[in-house]
Amino acid sequence: MTKNIGWATSDAKTPLAPYPFDRRETGPEDVLIDITHCGVCHSDVHQARDEFGGALATQWPCMPGHEVVGTVAAVGERVTTHAVGDRVGVGCLVFWGDESQRGVAEEQYQVPPAVFTYNGNDPVTGEVTLGGYSDQIVVHEHFVLKIPAALDSAAAAPLLCAGVTTWSPMEHWNVGPGSRVGVAGLGGLGHLAVQLAKARGAEEVVVLTTTPAKREQALALGADDVLDMSDDDAVQARSGSLDFVLSTIPTPFDMKPYVELVAHDGALVSVGMLEPTLPQALDFGAVSQKRVTLAGSLIGSIAETQQVLDFAAEHGISAETRVIPIDRVNEAFDEVVAKDVRFRYVIDSSTLRS
Protein backbone atom coordinates (compact mmCIF):
# COMPACT_ATOMS: atom_id res chain seq x y z
CA MET A 1 0.00 0.00 0.00
CA THR A 2 1.09 3.57 -0.66
CA LYS A 3 2.11 5.63 2.34
CA ASN A 4 1.07 9.11 1.26
CA ILE A 5 -1.97 10.91 -0.08
CA GLY A 6 -2.18 14.12 -2.07
CA TRP A 7 -4.36 15.80 -4.65
CA ALA A 8 -3.06 15.91 -8.20
CA THR A 9 -4.09 15.94 -11.84
CA SER A 10 -2.90 13.90 -14.80
CA ASP A 11 -3.61 16.49 -17.51
CA ALA A 12 -4.52 20.14 -18.03
CA LYS A 13 -8.27 19.58 -18.28
CA THR A 14 -8.87 17.25 -15.35
CA PRO A 15 -9.64 18.69 -11.88
CA LEU A 16 -7.39 17.80 -8.98
CA ALA A 17 -8.37 14.54 -7.27
CA PRO A 18 -7.01 12.21 -4.55
CA TYR A 19 -3.66 10.69 -5.56
CA PRO A 20 -2.04 7.95 -3.46
CA PHE A 21 1.76 7.86 -3.75
CA ASP A 22 5.00 7.29 -1.84
CA ARG A 23 7.39 10.01 -0.76
CA ARG A 24 11.04 9.06 -1.13
CA GLU A 25 12.90 7.88 1.92
CA THR A 26 14.37 10.53 4.21
CA GLY A 27 18.04 10.87 3.25
CA PRO A 28 20.92 11.85 5.57
CA GLU A 29 20.46 15.58 4.82
CA ASP A 30 16.67 15.50 4.55
CA VAL A 31 13.78 16.60 6.72
CA LEU A 32 10.44 14.73 6.69
CA ILE A 33 7.54 17.10 7.40
CA ASP A 34 3.97 16.32 8.42
CA ILE A 35 2.07 19.05 6.56
CA THR A 36 -0.61 20.96 8.46
CA HIS A 37 -1.33 23.79 5.98
CA CYS A 38 -0.61 24.66 2.36
CA GLY A 39 -1.42 27.94 0.63
CA VAL A 40 -3.07 28.12 -2.77
CA CYS A 41 -1.09 30.33 -5.17
CA HIS A 42 -2.27 31.64 -8.54
CA SER A 43 0.73 29.94 -10.10
CA ASP A 44 -0.66 26.61 -8.81
CA VAL A 45 -3.62 27.18 -11.11
CA HIS A 46 -1.42 28.11 -14.07
CA GLN A 47 0.78 25.05 -13.56
CA ALA A 48 -2.03 22.55 -13.02
CA ARG A 49 -3.71 23.82 -16.19
CA ASP A 50 -0.43 23.90 -18.16
CA GLU A 51 -0.75 27.61 -18.94
CA PHE A 52 2.92 28.58 -18.64
CA GLY A 53 4.49 26.50 -21.41
CA GLY A 54 8.14 26.75 -22.43
CA ALA A 55 10.62 25.98 -19.65
CA LEU A 56 7.70 25.84 -17.20
CA ALA A 57 5.61 23.40 -19.23
CA THR A 58 3.78 21.08 -16.86
CA GLN A 59 5.00 17.57 -16.12
CA TRP A 60 2.46 14.97 -15.07
CA PRO A 61 1.22 14.10 -12.57
CA CYS A 62 1.00 17.64 -11.25
CA MET A 63 0.58 18.03 -7.50
CA PRO A 64 0.83 21.76 -6.69
CA GLY A 65 1.70 23.47 -3.44
CA HIS A 66 4.70 25.61 -2.48
CA GLU A 67 3.43 27.43 0.60
CA VAL A 68 3.88 24.56 3.03
CA VAL A 69 3.77 24.66 6.83
CA GLY A 70 4.04 21.63 9.08
CA THR A 71 5.89 19.81 11.82
CA VAL A 72 9.16 17.92 11.52
CA ALA A 73 8.45 14.19 11.78
CA ALA A 74 11.98 12.86 11.16
CA VAL A 75 15.44 14.10 10.22
CA GLY A 76 18.42 12.53 8.50
CA GLU A 77 21.58 11.71 10.40
CA ARG A 78 23.49 14.76 9.11
CA VAL A 79 20.73 17.32 9.73
CA THR A 80 21.78 20.03 12.20
CA THR A 81 19.33 22.89 11.65
CA HIS A 82 15.99 21.25 12.46
CA ALA A 83 14.69 18.73 15.00
CA VAL A 84 11.65 16.51 15.37
CA GLY A 85 8.71 18.59 16.58
CA ASP A 86 9.89 21.89 15.08
CA ARG A 87 7.32 23.94 13.18
CA VAL A 88 8.78 24.61 9.76
CA GLY A 89 7.94 25.77 6.25
CA VAL A 90 8.85 24.98 2.66
CA GLY A 91 8.56 27.53 -0.13
CA CYS A 92 9.11 27.33 -3.87
CA LEU A 93 12.46 25.50 -3.92
CA VAL A 94 13.64 22.12 -2.60
CA PHE A 95 17.16 21.68 -4.04
CA TRP A 96 19.92 23.44 -5.93
CA GLY A 97 20.13 23.17 -9.69
CA ASP A 98 23.56 21.61 -9.34
CA GLU A 99 25.68 20.38 -6.43
CA SER A 100 28.25 23.09 -7.22
CA GLN A 101 25.70 25.72 -6.19
CA ARG A 102 25.76 24.79 -2.50
CA GLY A 103 26.56 27.91 -0.52
CA VAL A 104 25.72 30.27 -3.39
CA ALA A 105 23.27 33.08 -2.62
CA GLU A 106 20.06 33.68 -4.59
CA GLU A 107 19.31 30.06 -5.37
CA GLN A 108 16.40 31.13 -7.60
CA TYR A 109 18.66 32.75 -10.21
CA GLN A 110 21.33 30.08 -10.70
CA VAL A 111 22.02 28.11 -13.87
CA PRO A 112 20.94 25.38 -14.13
CA PRO A 113 17.84 26.52 -12.23
CA ALA A 114 17.00 25.31 -8.75
CA VAL A 115 14.53 22.45 -8.31
CA PHE A 116 10.97 23.63 -7.74
CA THR A 117 8.85 22.15 -4.96
CA TYR A 118 6.55 20.78 -7.65
CA ASN A 119 6.93 20.38 -11.41
CA GLY A 120 10.67 19.96 -10.97
CA ASN A 121 12.87 16.88 -11.18
CA ASP A 122 13.68 15.23 -7.90
CA PRO A 123 17.52 15.11 -7.57
CA VAL A 124 17.34 11.70 -5.85
CA THR A 125 14.67 9.80 -7.79
CA GLY A 126 14.70 11.70 -11.09
CA GLU A 127 10.90 11.75 -10.99
CA VAL A 128 8.71 14.86 -11.07
CA THR A 129 8.57 16.66 -7.71
CA LEU A 130 5.18 16.61 -6.00
CA GLY A 131 4.16 19.60 -3.91
CA GLY A 132 2.40 20.46 -0.71
CA TYR A 133 -1.18 19.49 -1.54
CA SER A 134 -0.30 16.34 0.38
CA ASP A 135 0.13 14.92 3.86
CA GLN A 136 3.95 14.89 3.97
CA ILE A 137 6.98 16.19 2.13
CA VAL A 138 10.71 15.33 2.19
CA VAL A 139 13.08 18.27 1.66
CA HIS A 140 16.81 18.93 2.00
CA GLU A 141 17.41 20.80 5.27
CA HIS A 142 18.80 23.92 3.56
CA PHE A 143 15.42 24.58 1.97
CA VAL A 144 13.42 24.16 5.18
CA LEU A 145 12.49 27.42 6.97
CA LYS A 146 11.86 28.07 10.65
CA ILE A 147 8.36 29.40 11.41
CA PRO A 148 8.54 31.98 14.23
CA ALA A 149 6.34 31.27 17.23
CA ALA A 150 4.44 34.54 16.76
CA LEU A 151 3.04 33.46 13.39
CA ASP A 152 -0.15 31.46 12.98
CA SER A 153 0.47 28.47 10.71
CA ALA A 154 -2.29 29.24 8.20
CA ALA A 155 -1.35 32.91 7.98
CA ALA A 156 2.36 32.09 7.70
CA ALA A 157 1.94 29.76 4.71
CA PRO A 158 1.47 32.50 2.05
CA LEU A 159 4.60 34.29 3.29
CA LEU A 160 6.62 31.41 1.82
CA CYS A 161 5.72 32.51 -1.71
CA ALA A 162 3.60 35.67 -1.84
CA GLY A 163 5.49 37.21 1.06
CA VAL A 164 9.01 36.62 -0.18
CA THR A 165 8.03 37.40 -3.80
CA THR A 166 7.15 40.96 -2.74
CA TRP A 167 9.89 41.23 -0.08
CA SER A 168 12.77 40.31 -2.40
CA PRO A 169 12.47 43.28 -4.82
CA MET A 170 11.96 45.65 -1.89
CA GLU A 171 15.27 44.39 -0.51
CA HIS A 172 17.01 44.66 -3.87
CA TRP A 173 15.75 48.20 -4.61
CA ASN A 174 16.25 49.35 -0.99
CA VAL A 175 12.66 50.29 -0.21
CA GLY A 176 12.65 52.01 3.17
CA PRO A 177 12.53 55.43 4.83
CA GLY A 178 11.98 58.14 2.25
CA SER A 179 10.70 55.75 -0.42
CA ARG A 180 7.48 56.60 -2.24
CA VAL A 181 5.97 53.25 -3.22
CA GLY A 182 3.16 52.23 -5.52
CA VAL A 183 1.60 48.75 -5.26
CA ALA A 184 -0.34 47.76 -8.36
CA GLY A 185 -3.06 45.25 -7.50
CA LEU A 186 -4.48 44.36 -4.11
CA GLY A 187 -4.76 40.59 -4.31
CA GLY A 188 -2.81 37.89 -2.51
CA LEU A 189 0.55 39.50 -3.35
CA GLY A 190 -0.52 43.12 -3.17
CA HIS A 191 -2.11 43.04 0.27
CA LEU A 192 1.16 41.70 1.70
CA ALA A 193 3.26 44.20 -0.28
CA VAL A 194 1.36 47.13 1.26
CA GLN A 195 1.99 45.88 4.80
CA LEU A 196 5.65 45.10 4.15
CA ALA A 197 6.40 48.44 2.49
CA LYS A 198 4.84 50.37 5.37
CA ALA A 199 6.67 48.32 7.99
CA ARG A 200 9.95 48.89 6.14
CA GLY A 201 9.41 52.62 6.72
CA ALA A 202 8.28 53.82 3.29
CA GLU A 203 7.34 57.50 3.33
CA GLU A 204 4.23 56.86 1.25
CA VAL A 205 2.47 53.73 -0.01
CA VAL A 206 -0.12 54.16 -2.75
CA VAL A 207 -2.32 51.33 -3.98
CA LEU A 208 -2.84 51.44 -7.74
CA THR A 209 -6.09 49.77 -8.76
CA THR A 210 -8.83 49.77 -11.37
CA THR A 211 -11.33 48.84 -8.64
CA PRO A 212 -12.03 51.97 -6.56
CA ALA A 213 -14.21 49.91 -4.21
CA LYS A 214 -10.98 48.51 -2.74
CA ARG A 215 -10.12 51.90 -1.25
CA GLU A 216 -11.24 51.08 2.30
CA GLN A 217 -9.49 47.71 2.22
CA ALA A 218 -6.26 49.34 1.08
CA LEU A 219 -6.36 52.03 3.76
CA ALA A 220 -7.11 49.43 6.43
CA LEU A 221 -3.93 47.57 5.41
CA GLY A 222 -1.88 50.73 5.92
CA ALA A 223 -1.87 52.38 2.48
CA ASP A 224 -1.64 56.18 2.52
CA ASP A 225 -3.64 56.65 -0.65
CA VAL A 226 -5.45 54.80 -3.42
CA LEU A 227 -5.18 55.80 -7.07
CA ASP A 228 -7.88 54.81 -9.54
CA MET A 229 -5.86 53.85 -12.62
CA SER A 230 -8.94 54.20 -14.84
CA ASP A 231 -9.06 57.94 -14.02
CA ASP A 232 -6.68 59.52 -16.55
CA ASP A 233 -6.74 62.92 -14.85
CA ALA A 234 -5.90 61.44 -11.46
CA VAL A 235 -3.01 59.47 -12.97
CA GLN A 236 -1.68 62.55 -14.73
CA ALA A 237 -1.85 64.54 -11.51
CA ARG A 238 0.49 62.03 -9.86
CA SER A 239 2.95 61.84 -12.76
CA GLY A 240 6.50 61.13 -11.58
CA SER A 241 5.50 60.93 -7.92
CA LEU A 242 6.63 57.39 -7.06
CA ASP A 243 10.16 56.05 -6.67
CA PHE A 244 9.23 52.39 -6.81
CA VAL A 245 6.18 50.71 -8.35
CA LEU A 246 5.67 47.03 -7.61
CA SER A 247 3.23 45.38 -9.99
CA THR A 248 1.48 42.30 -8.63
CA ILE A 249 -0.90 42.15 -11.62
CA PRO A 250 -0.88 38.49 -12.78
CA THR A 251 -1.93 38.98 -16.41
CA PRO A 252 -0.65 41.15 -19.29
CA PHE A 253 -1.72 44.82 -19.00
CA ASP A 254 -0.99 48.27 -20.41
CA MET A 255 2.07 49.42 -18.47
CA LYS A 256 2.19 52.96 -19.88
CA PRO A 257 0.06 54.62 -17.15
CA TYR A 258 2.17 52.91 -14.48
CA VAL A 259 5.42 54.12 -16.06
CA GLU A 260 3.89 57.61 -16.05
CA LEU A 261 3.83 57.48 -12.25
CA VAL A 262 7.51 56.58 -11.83
CA ALA A 263 9.97 59.33 -10.92
CA HIS A 264 13.36 59.99 -12.50
CA ASP A 265 15.65 57.02 -11.81
CA GLY A 266 12.76 55.10 -10.30
CA ALA A 267 11.80 51.49 -11.00
CA LEU A 268 8.76 49.57 -12.14
CA VAL A 269 9.14 45.93 -11.07
CA SER A 270 6.74 43.15 -12.01
CA VAL A 271 6.34 40.13 -9.76
CA GLY A 272 2.90 38.98 -10.81
CA MET A 273 3.20 38.28 -14.52
CA LEU A 274 5.17 35.49 -16.22
CA GLU A 275 3.83 36.11 -19.70
CA PRO A 276 4.71 38.34 -22.68
CA THR A 277 3.45 41.91 -22.46
CA LEU A 278 0.54 43.13 -24.53
CA PRO A 279 1.41 44.67 -27.91
CA GLN A 280 2.19 48.36 -27.44
CA ALA A 281 2.09 47.97 -23.65
CA LEU A 282 5.27 50.04 -23.27
CA ASP A 283 6.47 53.40 -24.55
CA PHE A 284 10.25 53.54 -24.38
CA GLY A 285 10.14 57.25 -25.03
CA ALA A 286 8.61 57.73 -21.58
CA VAL A 287 10.99 55.16 -20.10
CA SER A 288 14.07 56.83 -21.56
CA GLN A 289 13.08 60.40 -20.68
CA LYS A 290 13.09 59.58 -16.97
CA ARG A 291 15.69 56.76 -17.01
CA VAL A 292 13.12 54.42 -15.55
CA THR A 293 14.22 50.89 -14.73
CA LEU A 294 11.82 48.18 -15.93
CA ALA A 295 12.44 44.89 -14.20
CA GLY A 296 11.05 41.58 -13.10
CA SER A 297 11.72 39.65 -9.93
CA LEU A 298 11.33 35.92 -9.30
CA ILE A 299 10.28 34.63 -5.86
CA GLY A 300 13.18 35.06 -3.40
CA SER A 301 16.18 33.29 -1.95
CA ILE A 302 16.05 30.96 1.04
CA ALA A 303 17.76 33.62 3.16
CA GLU A 304 15.20 36.24 2.08
CA THR A 305 12.37 33.83 2.86
CA GLN A 306 13.60 33.46 6.43
CA GLN A 307 14.01 37.24 6.59
CA VAL A 308 10.40 37.92 5.64
CA LEU A 309 9.11 35.31 8.09
CA ASP A 310 11.09 36.89 10.93
CA PHE A 311 10.16 40.42 9.85
CA ALA A 312 6.47 39.55 9.64
CA ALA A 313 6.57 38.03 13.11
CA GLU A 314 8.31 41.10 14.52
CA HIS A 315 5.90 43.58 12.92
CA GLY A 316 2.64 41.66 13.24
CA ILE A 317 2.24 41.14 9.49
CA SER A 318 0.30 38.19 8.13
CA ALA A 319 -1.67 37.18 5.10
CA GLU A 320 -5.44 37.42 5.17
CA THR A 321 -6.47 33.82 4.72
CA ARG A 322 -9.49 31.63 4.21
CA VAL A 323 -8.85 28.05 5.36
CA ILE A 324 -10.56 25.36 3.28
CA PRO A 325 -10.73 21.56 3.22
CA ILE A 326 -8.85 19.89 0.38
CA ASP A 327 -12.07 18.93 -1.40
CA ARG A 328 -12.73 22.63 -2.08
CA VAL A 329 -9.44 23.19 -3.89
CA ASN A 330 -10.90 23.02 -7.42
CA GLU A 331 -13.56 25.53 -6.43
CA ALA A 332 -10.83 27.75 -5.00
CA PHE A 333 -8.92 27.53 -8.30
CA ASP A 334 -11.99 28.75 -10.20
CA GLU A 335 -12.52 31.64 -7.79
CA VAL A 336 -8.88 32.72 -8.07
CA VAL A 337 -9.27 32.86 -11.86
CA ALA A 338 -12.71 34.50 -11.84
CA LYS A 339 -11.83 37.44 -9.58
CA ASP A 340 -8.99 39.14 -7.78
CA VAL A 341 -9.18 37.28 -4.48
CA ARG A 342 -7.80 39.62 -1.82
CA PHE A 343 -7.14 36.90 0.73
CA ARG A 344 -5.18 33.69 0.23
CA TYR A 345 -6.84 30.31 0.29
CA VAL A 346 -5.03 27.90 2.60
CA ILE A 347 -5.68 24.15 2.66
CA ASP A 348 -6.23 22.47 6.01
CA SER A 349 -4.07 19.42 5.36
CA SER A 350 -5.71 17.38 8.09
CA THR A 351 -8.67 17.00 5.71
CA LEU A 352 -6.60 14.93 3.28
CA ARG A 353 -7.14 11.71 5.22
CA SER A 354 -10.90 12.20 5.36
N, C-alpha and C positions, 0 to 999 in steps of 0.2 A: 504493500500500500504506500501511496505517496505521503510525505510528511507535511507538506505545506499546502495552503490554499490561497489563491489570489483571484483577482478579476482581470480578465484579458480578452483580447479579440484576435481572431485569425485573419481578418481582412478589413479593408477600409469601410465596408458597408455594414458590417455586423456589429451590433451593440456589445459592450463588455458583458461578460458572463463568468460564472464561477469556473476556475481553472486549477485543478489539482496539479501539483508539481513538487519537485524536490530542490531545495536550496543545496548548493555545494557544501561540502564539509568545511568546518571552521579551520583555516590554516593557522600556522604559527604566528602570523602577524595580523590575523583577522579578529573582528568582533562580531558576534552573533547577537542580533537585536530582536527582542519581542516588540513588534510595532503596536503602539496604542493609538496613534493618529497619523493621518496623511492628508496634506492639503491637495486641493484640486486646482491646477494651474491651467491657464488658457492654452499653453503649449502642449499640455496633455491631450487636449481635444485635437489640436492640429496633428500631433503625432499619431494618435489612434486612428485618425481619419486620413492619414497619409497625405497631408496638405502641404508639407514642406518641400518634398522632392529633393533632387540633387544629393549633396553629401548627407542630408538629413532624411533621406528617403526611409520609410518605415520598414523594419524587419519584423517578421512574424514568428511566434506570437508577440503581440505588443501588450505589455502590462505596464501602464504608466505609474507615475508617482515619484516625485523628487523633493517632497517637502515632508520628510519622515521624522517622527518623534517616537521614541520608545525607551525600553529599559534593557540594559545589557544582560543577556542570558548566559553568555559564555565568552571567554577570551582565549586566544592562542597563547602558547607558552612564551612568546617573545613580546607580547603586548605589555606596554608600560604606562600608557596614558589613560586607560579606562579599566574599570573593575566591574565585576558582576554586581548588579543592582543600581549602577549609575543611570541617570536619565540623560539620554543623548539624542542627537539628531544627525540626519544624513541629508545633504542637499543634492545638487545636480551632478556631482562627480563621485566616482568610486575608485578610480585608479589613474595613475599617470599614463600618458600615451606611450611612454617608453621607459624602461628601467633607468636610463641615463638621466631622466628628469627629476629623480628623487632629490629633494632639497632645493629645487628651483622654484622661485616665486611665480605667482600668477599662472597656476596650473591650467587655467582655461584658455590660455593663448599659446600654448606650446605646440610644436610640430614634431611628430604626429600628435593629433589632438588627444586630450584626456578622454578616459572612458566614462561615458554618461551612465547615470544610475539606471536608466532603461534605454533601450534601442542602441546600446553599445555592444561591444564584444568582450565577454568576460575574459580577463587575462589568464585565468586558470583553466577554464573549461573550453574556451573558444566559442561558446554558445552565446546567443543574444542575452544581454542583461535584462532582468525583469525587475520592475520597480516596486514602489512602496504600497501599491494597492494590494497588499498581501499581509500575512500574519507575521512573517519574519524576514530579515534580510541579513546577509553576510557581507561585511565591508572591511577593507584594510583600515587599520587604526588611524592612519593619517587623515583619512577622509571622514572620520567620525567627530562630531562637534559636541561640546559640553553645553547642556541647557542650564542656564542659571536658575537658581531656586525661585527667583522672583517672577519667572515667566510661567504662565499657564501653558500646559502642553498643546492644547488646541490652538491657542493664539500664537504660540511660538512657531508652529509648523510653517506658516507662510513666510516667516522671516528667512527661512533657509533657501528660498528662491526669490520671491517678490522683494523681501527686505534687502538682501545683499545685491540684487540687481539694481536697485535704486541707490543703495549706499555706495557701491563701487565707483560710479562716475562722480559722485559728490566728493569722495576721497581724492580721485585723480585730478579733478578740476578745483580742488581746495575750496569747496563751498563752506562758508563760515561767517564770522562777524564781518559786516559790511557788504555781504553778497546780496544782490537783488535777484531772486529766483522765481522762475515761472515753472509750474508743473502742468503739463498738458494732459488732461484726462484725469478722472477721479474714480478709477476702478480699483481693482485689487492692488496694482502697483502704485497708482497715484495717491491713494489715501495713506499709504505708508510713506511715500516720498514727502508729502506735506509735513507729516509729523517729524521725520528725520531732519529735514532742512531747518525747521524751526528750532529743534533741539540742538542742532549744530551751531546755532547763533545767527542764522541769516537775518539780515536787516529787514527784508521784506520777502514774503512768499505769496505769490499770486497764482491762483488756480485758473487755468485757461480751459474753457469748456464751451461747447455748443449747446449745452443744456443748462440754461439759467436757473432752473428749478433746483440745481445742486448747490446754490449759493449758501444756504443755511448749513448744509452738511459740511461744506468746505470751511466755513468760518468756525464751526464747532470743532474741527480737527486742528485748528490753529492758523489757518490761512489769514492773511491780512486783507486780501481783496480777491474778488472773482471777476474775471474779464470774459464777457460774452464774445466769443470769436466770430459769431455770425453778425455782429454789429460793427460794420466797417469804420464808422466814425469813432467808436470807442477804441478800436484797435489802433487807428491812426493817432489818436490822442496819446497813446502810450508808446509810440514809436521810439525805439532805442532806449527803453527804460529798464531793461533786464540784462544782467550780466550772464546769466546761465538759465537756459530753458531746457528742461528735461521732458522729453516726450515719452509718455507711456501709452500712446495710441497704438493699438495692436494691428491695425490694417492700414494700407496705403492711403495717404491724405495729401491735400495741397499744403505744402510747407511754407509757401510764400508769406502768408500773414504772420506766421510764427517767426520767420527770419526778420520780418519788419520790427518785431519787438526787441530783438537782440541789440545790445549796445556795441560800440566799437570794441574790438578785440574780445567780444563775448563768444559764447559757445551755445550751439543747439545740438543736444545729444539725444539720440533715439535709443530707447531700451525696449520698446514694445513691439517693434515691427521687424520681422525677418523676411521681408519680401521686397521685390523691386518697387521703386517709387512710381507714382502715377506719371504718365507723360506730362511734361510741362509743370511738374510739381515744384521745381526750383528755378529761381532766377539768379544766375551767378553774377549779374550786374549788382544786385543788392548785396549779395554775399561779399563781393570784392570791394565795394565801396566802404564797407565797415570792417573789413578783414575778419569776418565772422568765421569761426571754426564750425564745420559740420562734421559730426562724429556719431559713431555707434559704440555701444558698450555691451559686452556679453557677460551675463551673470556676475560672478565675483570669485576671488580666490578663496581657498580654505581659510587663510588668515583673516581676510575681510569678513568672511561669514561668521567667524568667532567674534570679531570686532562688533558687528552689528547686533549679534545676540547679547553681548555684554552691555553695549550702549543702550539697547532697548530696555534691558532690565534696570539699568541705572536711571533712565529717564522716564520710566513708566509708559513706554511705547509698545503697542501690540496691534496686531491685525484685528479688524472687525470680522468675526467669523460666524458661520452658521454650520453647526455640526450635524452631519447626516449619516444614516446607516448606509452601508455599501450598496444595498439594492436600490438606492436613489441616485447612483452615480451617473447613469445615462440621462436621467432627467436633469441633473445638475449640468451636464455637458450642454444639453440643449438650451438651458437658461443662460449659460455663459455666452453662447453664440448669439442668442436672440436679443440680449440687452447687455448694457455695461453694468455688470454686477459690482456694486461698490464693496461688498464684503467678500470674503474668501470662503468658499465651501471647504470643509474639513471632514474627512471620513473618520468615523468612530470605528477603529479597526477591530474592536471586540465583536462587532456584528458580522464579521467574516465567517465565524464558526456557526452562526445561526442561519 
